[in-house]
Amino acid sequence: MKIFSLFKVNRFSFIWLIFLFILTVFANFIANDKPIYANYNGKIYFPVFLDILKDLGLYQWETELVYKDWKKLDLEQSIWTLIPFLPDQLDMENSPAQPPFSFLKIKNQKFYHYLGTDELGRDIASGLVYGTRYAIIVSFLATFLATIFGILIGSIAGYWGDYDFKISRYSLLVFLIIGSWAFFISFYSRYYRLTDSLSEDFNEFIIEILISTIFFITISFGFWKILSFLKNLHPYLEEQVSIPLDLMVSRIIEIKLSIPMLLLVIILTALAKPSLLLLIGIIAFGQWTTFARLIRAEILKIKRLEYTDAAKIQGFSSLKILTNHVIPNAMPPIWVSISFAIATAILVESALSFLGIGVNHISWGSLLKSGKSNLNAWWLIVFPGTMIFLTIFTLNQLNETLRKVFNPKKL
């Protein structure tokens, strides 16, 4: 009951988040330059649906309708979207920037720019709708990747620490020698191919990295099996040694935190061709340390509790104890931090778009940037700025609600 009471307190926040998800999912049916339903020359069309199928490669427009402007057609019947413009559609008759509710008359239809236009005549309301989809997709995917990677690295460091993870001297020797050689073959020898793909297409770069990784694993594992007879040559090679995983992970986190995020973004965008995947990767790389540090701290406490010792006595493997008992009980701080991480990702994406760094896409930040060069066009600043403010505010409120849910003593 306490959870439901908390939801009632933050009712506006949840309504706003639902509103954002509706814009994200149904953006094509809210803002589009084609009608949802149209009767043209005695034939019924559902242009928005057909456009989605066309993008999926499942439909091909008739030749006469490929380049037609549906607003200029003599439609017998039609049902238009709420905002009859696409975000990148140029309306030269309403440029430079026109104030809210500036309209364009086309034959028997009257179409309004409800929130005005920018300096190129692009509809601001449509830009906000598709900017919402862009911000939600980027922030959620980046946070998801950062959460998964952070939990993986933090769990390894927290559970095994500096002394609990042990391997034989033979395995360590093979890893250092064969691993170095495999790295040279898989990555260093493909240096020019990797750098060329990075500068041309980030998606191709990811594929090349996966190929190099497969080569590295195959070579390392193959030679580890081939040379397995060496471990029986001397008892010294069979002895177990501890690997300081916690120390290694902690140093990696410290090194990452010492690198300014803006500097990293500038370097990566200079080396690689901007893409959506690159932007998601940059934001995820900037956030994974938060989750890694949180879950590491929780696991350091949980692994000393009685039920963990009981699981060890029953003979469960370390991996099973970690995945079935330790990580699930260490997740509450992670759930609380996810909403804050999403808010941070939206701010980072908006800031990069505002600075002109990243993907050339209509977003809240790019709309704000257009307002910077035309301060008299107040709607270019107020509307996207309000969207960013309300979204960050509601996510912070959600963070506070989740904190109270997972910490009932503080209610």
C-alpha positions in Angstrom: 0.0 0.0 0.0 2.9 2.3 0.7 4.1 1.9 -2.9 0.7 3.0 -4.3 0.6 6.0 -2.0 4.0 7.1 -3.3 2.7 6.7 -6.9 -0.3 9.0 -6.0 2.1 11.6 -4.6 4.0 11.7 -7.8 1.0 11.4 -10.1 2.1 14.2 -12.4 5.5 12.6 -12.9 4.0 9.2 -14.0 1.5 10.9 -16.2 4.3 12.9 -17.9 6.4 9.7 -18.4 3.4 7.9 -20.0 2.9 10.9 -22.2 6.5 10.7 -23.4 6.2 7.0 -24.1 3.0 7.7 -26.2 4.9 10.3 -28.2 7.8 7.8 -28.7 5.6 4.9 -29.8 3.0 6.7 -31.9 5.2 9.6 -33.3 4.4 8.6 -36.9 0.6 8.9 -36.2 1.0 12.2 -34.3 3.2 14.1 -36.7 3.4 13.2 -40.4 3.1 15.0 -43.7 0.7 12.2 -44.9 -2.9 11.6 -43.7 -3.8 8.6 -41.6 -6.7 7.9 -44.0 -7.4 9.2 -47.5 -9.8 8.6 -50.3 -8.1 9.6 -53.6 -9.5 9.0 -57.1 -12.0 6.5 -55.6 -9.3 4.5 -53.9 -8.8 4.2 -50.1 -5.3 4.7 -48.8 -3.8 4.5 -45.3 -0.6 6.5 -46.1 1.0 6.6 -42.6 0.7 2.8 -42.3 1.9 2.3 -45.8 4.9 4.6 -45.2 5.9 2.5 -42.2 5.7 -0.7 -44.3 7.8 1.1 -47.0 10.5 1.8 -44.4 10.4 -1.9 -43.5 10.8 -2.9 -47.1 7.3 -4.5 -47.2 5.6 -2.0 -49.5 6.3 0.1 -52.6 4.4 3.3 -53.4 2.7 3.7 -56.7 4.8 5.7 -59.1 2.4 8.6 -59.3 2.3 9.0 -55.5 6.0 8.7 -54.8 6.8 12.4 -54.9 3.3 13.7 -54.4 2.5 16.3 -51.7 -0.6 14.9 -50.1 -1.6 18.3 -48.8 -2.0 19.5 -52.4 -4.1 16.5 -53.6 -7.8 16.7 -54.2 -8.8 14.2 -51.5 -12.4 13.2 -51.4 -12.1 12.3 -47.7 -9.1 12.4 -45.3 -8.1 12.1 -41.7 -4.9 13.9 -40.9 -2.5 13.6 -38.1 -2.6 16.1 -35.3 0.6 17.7 -36.6 0.6 17.5 -40.4 4.4 18.0 -40.8 7.6 15.9 -40.5 10.4 17.4 -38.4 12.8 17.8 -41.3 10.2 19.1 -43.8 11.0 22.6 -45.1 8.1 25.0 -45.3 9.6 27.9 -47.3 6.4 29.9 -47.1 6.8 30.0 -43.3 10.5 30.8 -43.0 12.3 32.5 -41.4 11.1 31.5 -38.0 7.3 32.1 -37.6 5.6 32.3 -34.2 3.1 29.7 -32.8 -0.1 29.1 -34.7 1.3 30.5 -38.0 -0.7 28.8 -40.7 -0.4 27.8 -44.3 -3.4 27.7 -46.7 -3.3 24.9 -49.3 -6.5 24.6 -51.4 -9.3 23.5 -49.1 -7.2 22.6 -46.1 -5.8 24.9 -43.4 -2.7 23.6 -41.6 -1.3 25.3 -38.6 2.3 25.3 -37.2 1.0 25.1 -33.6 4.3 25.9 -31.9 5.8 27.9 -34.8 8.7 27.2 -37.1 12.5 27.5 -37.0 14.6 29.6 -39.4 14.3 27.0 -42.2 10.5 26.6 -41.8 10.6 23.3 -40.0 7.7 22.7 -37.6 8.7 22.9 -33.9 5.8 20.7 -32.6 6.8 17.9 -35.0 10.5 18.4 -34.0 9.5 18.0 -30.3 7.5 14.8 -31.0 10.4 13.1 -32.9 12.9 14.6 -30.6 11.1 12.8 -27.8 11.5 9.5 -29.6 15.1 10.2 -30.2 15.9 11.2 -26.6 14.0 8.2 -25.2 15.6 5.6 -27.5 19.1 7.0 -27.0 18.9 7.4 -23.2 17.2 4.0 -22.5 19.6 2.0 -24.7 22.6 3.8 -23.3 21.5 3.3 -19.8 20.7 -0.4 -20.5 24.2 -1.0 -21.9 25.8 0.9 -19.0 23.8 -1.1 -16.4 24.6 -4.5 -17.9 28.3 -3.8 -18.2 28.5 -2.1 -14.9 26.8 -4.9 -13.1 29.0 -7.5 -14.8 32.3 -5.7 -13.9 31.2 -4.6 -10.4 30.0 -8.1 -9.5 33.2 -9.7 -10.5 35.3 -7.2 -8.5 33.0 -7.3 -5.4 32.4 -11.0 -5.2 35.9 -12.4 -5.9 37.9 -9.5 -4.5 41.7 -9.7 -4.5 42.2 -13.2 -3.1 39.2 -15.4 -4.0 39.7 -15.8 -7.7 42.6 -18.3 -8.3 44.0 -19.9 -11.4 47.0 -22.2 -12.0 50.4 -20.8 -12.9 50.1 -22.7 -16.2 46.8 -20.9 -17.1 48.3 -17.6 -16.2 51.4 -18.2 -18.2 49.5 -19.3 -21.2 47.2 -16.3 -20.9 50.0 -13.8 -20.8 52.1 -15.4 -23.6 49.5 -16.8 -25.9 47.1 -14.0 -25.1 49.6 -11.3 -26.1 50.3 -13.2 -29.4 46.6 -13.6 -30.1 46.0 -9.9 -29.4 48.7 -9.1 -31.9 47.2 -11.3 -34.6 43.6 -10.4 -33.9 43.8 -6.6 -33.3 47.2 -5.1 -33.9 47.6 -6.7 -37.3 44.2 -5.5 -38.3 44.9 -2.0 -37.1 44.4 -0.2 -40.4 41.2 -2.1 -41.2 39.8 -1.1 -37.8 40.8 2.5 -38.1 39.4 2.8 -41.6 36.0 1.3 -40.6 35.9 3.7 -37.5 36.3 6.7 -39.7 33.8 5.5 -42.4 31.0 3.8 -40.5 30.7 3.1 -36.8 28.4 0.1 -37.4 31.1 -1.5 -39.7 33.6 -0.8 -36.9 31.5 -2.8 -34.4 31.4 -5.7 -36.9 35.2 -5.6 -37.3 35.7 -5.5 -33.5 33.5 -8.6 -33.2 35.5 -10.4 -35.8 38.8 -9.5 -34.0 37.3 -10.7 -30.7 36.3 -14.0 -32.2 39.8 -14.4 -33.6 41.3 -13.6 -30.2 39.0 -16.1 -28.3 39.5 -18.9 -30.9 43.3 -18.5 -30.9 43.7 -18.2 -27.2 41.3 -21.1 -26.4 42.8 -23.3 -29.1 46.4 -23.0 -27.9 45.3 -23.3 -24.3 43.9 -26.7 -25.1 46.9 -27.7 -27.3 49.4 -26.8 -24.6 47.5 -28.4 -21.8 50.1 -31.2 -21.4 52.6 -28.6 -20.1 50.9 -28.2 -16.8 51.9 -31.8 -15.8 55.6 -31.1 -16.4 56.2 -29.6 -13.0 54.1 -29.3 -9.8 55.0 -25.5 -9.7 52.8 -25.0 -12.8 49.8 -26.6 -11.1 49.9 -24.3 -8.0 47.1 -21.8 -7.7 47.7 -18.1 -7.6 45.3 -15.2 -6.7 44.3 -12.6 -9.3 43.6 -9.2 -7.7 40.4 -8.6 -9.7 39.0 -5.9 -7.3 42.3 -4.0 -7.5 42.4 -4.2 -11.3 38.7 -3.1 -11.7 39.1 -0.3 -9.2 42.1 1.1 -11.0 40.3 0.9 -14.4 37.3 2.8 -12.8 39.7 5.5 -11.5 41.4 5.9 -14.8 38.0 6.2 -16.6 36.8 8.8 -14.0 40.0 10.9 -14.6 39.1 11.4 -18.3 36.8 14.4 -18.9 33.6 13.3 -20.7 33.7 16.2 -23.1 37.3 15.5 -24.1 36.4 11.9 -24.7 33.4 12.9 -26.9 35.5 15.3 -28.9 38.2 12.7 -29.6 35.7 10.0 -30.6 33.7 12.2 -32.8 36.9 13.4 -34.5 38.0 9.8 -35.1 34.7 8.2 -36.0 31.9 9.2 -38.3 29.0 10.3 -36.2 26.2 7.7 -35.8 23.4 6.8 -33.4 25.3 3.7 -32.3 28.4 5.8 -31.5 26.4 8.3 -29.5 24.8 5.5 -27.5 28.2 3.9 -26.9 29.7 7.2 -25.7 26.9 7.8 -23.2 27.0 4.2 -22.0 30.8 4.4 -21.5 30.3 7.5 -19.4 27.8 5.9 -17.0 28.9 2.3 -16.5 31.3 3.2 -13.6 28.3 4.4 -11.5 26.6 1.0 -11.6 29.9 -0.9 -11.1 30.8 1.0 -8.0 27.3 0.7 -6.5 26.9 -3.0 -7.0 30.5 -3.7 -5.9 29.8 -1.9 -2.6 26.6 -3.9 -2.1 28.2 -7.2 -2.9 31.0 -6.6 -0.5 28.4 -6.4 2.3 26.1 -9.2 1.0 28.8 -11.9 0.5 29.6 -11.8 4.2 26.0 -12.5 5.3 24.9 -15.9 6.7 22.8 -17.0 3.7 25.8 -16.7 1.4 27.9 -18.9 3.7 25.0 -21.4 3.9 24.9 -21.6 0.1 28.7 -22.3 0.0 28.3 -25.0 2.7 25.6 -26.7 0.5 28.1 -26.9 -2.3 26.7 -24.4 -4.7 29.2 -23.0 -7.2 30.5 -19.4 -6.9 28.8 -18.5 -10.2 25.4 -19.9 -9.0 25.6 -18.1 -5.6 26.5 -14.8 -7.4 23.7 -15.0 -9.9 20.9 -16.5 -7.8 21.5 -15.0 -4.4 24.0 -12.1 -4.3 23.2 -10.0 -7.4 19.3 -10.1 -6.9 19.8 -8.8 -3.3 22.3 -6.1 -4.4 20.0 -4.6 -7.1 17.9 -2.1 -5.1 20.5 0.7 -5.4 20.8 -0.1 -9.1 17.0 0.3 -9.6 17.1 3.6 -7.9 20.0 4.9 -10.0 18.6 3.8 -13.3 16.1 6.7 -13.5 18.8 9.2 -12.6 21.1 7.7 -15.3 18.3 8.1 -17.9 18.0 11.7 -16.9 21.7 12.2 -17.2 21.7 10.5 -20.6 19.0 12.9 -21.9 21.0 15.9 -20.7 24.2 14.6 -22.3 22.4 13.9 -25.6 20.8 17.4 -25.6 24.1 19.1 -24.7 25.9 17.3 -27.5 23.2 18.2 -30.0 23.2 21.8 -28.7 27.0 22.0 -29.2 26.7 20.5 -32.7 28.6 17.3 -31.7 27.1 14.0 -32.6 24.4 12.8 -35.0 22.7 15.2 -37.4 19.2 14.5 -36.1 16.3 16.6 -35.0 16.3 16.6 -31.2 15.5 18.8 -28.2 19.1 20.0 -28.2 19.3 20.9 -31.9 16.0 22.9 -31.5 17.6 24.8 -28.7 20.6 25.4 -30.8 18.5 27.0 -33.5 17.1 29.4 -30.9 20.6 30.5 -29.9 21.1 32.2 -33.3 17.7 33.9 -33.1 16.9 35.1 -29.6 13.8 37.0 -30.7 12.2 33.6 -31.6 11.4 32.8 -28.0 9.4 29.7 -29.0 12.6 28.0 -30.2 14.0 28.2 -26.6 10.8 27.9 -24.4 9.2 24.7 -25.9 12.3 22.4 -26.2 13.6 23.8 -22.9 10.4 23.0 -21.2 10.4 19.5 -22.5 13.9 18.9 -21.2 13.1 20.5 -17.8 9.9 18.5 -17.2 11.5 15.2 -18.3 14.5 15.7 -16.0 12.3 16.8 -13.2 9.9 13.8 -13.5 12.8 11.4 -13.7 14.3 12.9 -10.5 11.0 12.6 -8.8 10.8 9.0 -9.9 14.3 8.4 -8.5 13.1 9.8 -5.1 10.0 7.5 -5.2 12.1 4.5 -5.9 14.5 5.4 -3.1 11.7 5.5 -0.6 10.3 2.2 -2.0 13.6 0.4 -1.5 14.4 2.2 1.8 11.1 1.9 3.7 12.8 3.0 7.0 13.2 6.5 5.5 9.5 6.9 4.6 
